[in-house]
Amino acid sequence: MTLDITDLKVTIGGKEILRGVDLSLQEGRVHGLAGESGSGKTMTGLAVLGLLPHGSRATGSIALGDRELLTLPPKELNRVRGGEVAMVFQDPATSLHPMLTIGKQLTEHMRHHLGVDKREARRRAVELLGKVRIPGAEEAYGRFPHQFSGGMRQRVAIAIALACSPKVLIADEPTTALDVTVQAGVLRLLRGLCDELGLAVLLVTHDLGVMSAVADEVSVMKDGLVVETGARGQVLREPAHPYTRSLLDSLPDAGSDPAPAPRSEDS
Amino acid sequence: MTLLAIDDLVVEHRSPGRPIVRAVAGASLSVGPGEVVGLVGESGCGKSTLARAVCGLNPVTEGSITFDGQPVTPLGLRRRKLTGIQMVFQDPYASLNPRRRVGDQIADGLRTSGDTATAPADLLERVGLPRDFVSRHPHEFSGGQRQRIAIARALAARPRLLIGDEPISALDASAQSQVATLMRDLAVDSGAGLLFISHDLSVVRLIADRIAVMYLGRIVEVGNTAEVWANPRHPYTQALLRAIPKPDGMGVLPAELPGDVPDPADPPAGCRFNPRCPQVMDVCRDKEPDFGPVACWLHEPK
């Protein structure tokens, strides 16, 4: 299933935050959304899930398959949210509930959305923890978020997002709070899951390096508008828009990078 | 001539009912006047503990820290004589007093250094903020502006060594390199040394003259920034640099460093990096390489 955003406009308190955003996500593809802070990347992600702040108005269209998400009644939107469209947030230290075991957080929405019984939910949860490569999935099921490291927590957050087999995953700066070595693992995991499960992923990030590593298509946002969209190689190597070029030029001289990374086989 | 000399520093955290954690286990480092040293490493490797020990905020278990030939003493309740070291903390939402005007907080620093000629507004100007912000409170500012105020406050005391403990990690991506460059420029202009701690190698590379790489309480490699970047010698440094994704549009996934940082309360025998090292040898499991500038048996000085 695809997600098509056309002419999305969001105003908060009379101020226009998004001024007509067009994006299209395909299954099995990672769509990267780049731009400075304040350019409206995160708002685009939140609008898809109907999580915009109070007092904001959204117009335009967000179509999931043949359903229009912006005009969906709350009850049906609740079925989409967490079920068909899931989100991974920036900071796993605050997006997970500190006082519930990760098992509880993994199975709660699964039982609600899929209507499975306790034992089945648990079985699926342990399987998911294995899939996101948490060592000792059985024991991890009963642990609390503070007993995990940052990278492991983000893996748990990804597992939670994947629990109801969504079609679309929105990842808002999923690796910004992590160390580079941990980031590498999480990026590989995201890419692998996207290929394996046929997810349509919207990856919001300011890091063009991250973008270059996992995204298939790249869109660049500025002041609430998408200024450039295209295939990864084209946008990052031959940017057509001056703003994209200035973003790339502001990077500390990427040409002289040493320590060539070995080409990955599993991408 | 070194300004700050850290020699074989050991800092232990003791908490009742828990094993003693050696957060810093024999680290040596020096910072000269006007020099910018970047200290990098993964979270939990002891970077912040080292910085806090240099400020006297954590007691030293073994080894020594000398600043300008004088040993650094733990910070107590009494008025401090050693105001030559100032620190900029990680979270500007927590390090500024929310109930006092920013001008008053900067004035504290000026009083410490006995500076009557400079006004707090002058310092705000130096960090690139309008002069009339002195009468505002911290909540009126964004994260990047707050961190600039924290830098102005640290500079007010006329430090000869400025320490930044992850001063940019709480900021938005667009503000990060600006604030880092500002810190570098201000420190170098005033002839002070700067010890800049960060887990973000790409920013450290921008501003540091020398890079020190820390792993599990020890400095594993020290060297000139350009050299370390172009030719990393310690396998851990190599892994760190390889993990940075490159914006070349090729779609190459960054290399992964397998395993997690071991528990500092129970470090592995021999070289601390040996369980994760791709080039591990027999000697690595027995003996800890305690030499520099590259603490690795592959690069043993002859």
Contacts between the chains, C-beta under 8 A, distances in Angstrom:
chain1	res1	chain2	res2	distance
A	36	B	173	7.5
A	36	B	174	4.7
A	37	B	172	4.1
A	37	B	173	6.1
A	37	B	174	5.3
A	37	B	175	7.8
A	38	B	174	8.0
A	149	B	44	7.9
A	149	B	260	6.3
A	149	B	261	8.0
A	150	B	43	6.7
A	151	B	260	7.8
A	176	B	173	7.5
A	179	B	42	4.5
A	179	B	43	5.7
A	179	B	199	5.5
A	180	B	199	7.5
A	180	B	200	8.0
A	180	B	201	6.7
A	180	B	240	6.4
A	180	B	243	4.3
A	180	B	244	5.5
A	180	B	254	7.6
A	181	B	42	6.1
A	181	B	239	6.6
A	181	B	240	6.5
A	181	B	243	4.7
A	181	B	256	7.4
A	181	B	257	4.3
A	182	B	42	7.6
A	183	B	243	6.9
A	183	B	245	7.8
A	183	B	254	7.4
A	184	B	243	4.4
A	184	B	245	7.6
A	184	B	253	7.3
A	184	B	254	4.1
A	184	B	255	6.3
A	184	B	256	4.5
A	184	B	257	7.1
A	185	B	256	5.0
A	187	B	245	7.1
A	187	B	253	6.1
A	187	B	254	6.6
A	188	B	253	5.4
A	188	B	256	6.0
A	191	B	253	6.2
A	206	B	173	4.0
A	206	B	174	7.3
A	207	B	173	7.2
A	207	B	245	7.3
A	208	B	247	3.8
A	209	B	244	6.3
A	209	B	245	3.7
A	209	B	246	5.6
A	209	B	247	4.7
A	209	B	254	8.0
A	210	B	245	5.3
A	211	B	247	6.9
A	212	B	245	6.2
A	212	B	246	6.3
A	212	B	247	4.6
A	212	B	248	5.8
A	212	B	249	5.3
A	212	B	250	6.8
A	212	B	251	6.8
A	212	B	252	7.7
A	213	B	245	3.9
A	213	B	246	7.8
A	213	B	251	6.8
A	213	B	252	6.4
A	213	B	253	5.3
A	213	B	254	5.8
A	214	B	251	7.5
A	214	B	253	6.8
A	215	B	251	7.9
A	216	B	251	7.8
A	232	B	249	5.4
A	232	B	251	6.0
A	233	B	249	4.4
A	233	B	250	7.2
A	233	B	251	7.5
A	234	B	249	7.7
A	235	B	249	7.2
A	236	B	247	5.9
A	236	B	248	6.8
A	236	B	249	3.2
A	237	B	248	7.4
A	237	B	249	4.4
A	248	B	247	6.7
A	251	B	247	6.1
A	252	B	202	6.1
A	252	B	205	6.2
A	252	B	206	5.4
A	254	B	246	6.2
A	254	B	247	5.7
A	254	B	248	6.6
A	256	B	230	7.4
A	257	B	246	5.6
A	258	B	229	6.3
A	258	B	230	4.8
A	258	B	231	6.8
A	258	B	232	7.4
A	258	B	241	7.1
A	259	B	232	6.1
A	259	B	238	5.9
A	259	B	241	4.4
A	259	B	242	5.2
A	261	B	242	5.1
A	261	B	246	7.3
A	261	B	252	5.7
A	261	B	254	5.9
A	261	B	255	5.0
A	262	B	242	7.9
A	262	B	255	6.0
A	263	B	252	6.2
A	264	B	252	6.4
A	264	B	253	4.3
A	264	B	255	7.8
A	266	B	253	7.8
A	267	B	251	6.8
A	267	B	252	7.7
A	267	B	253	5.1
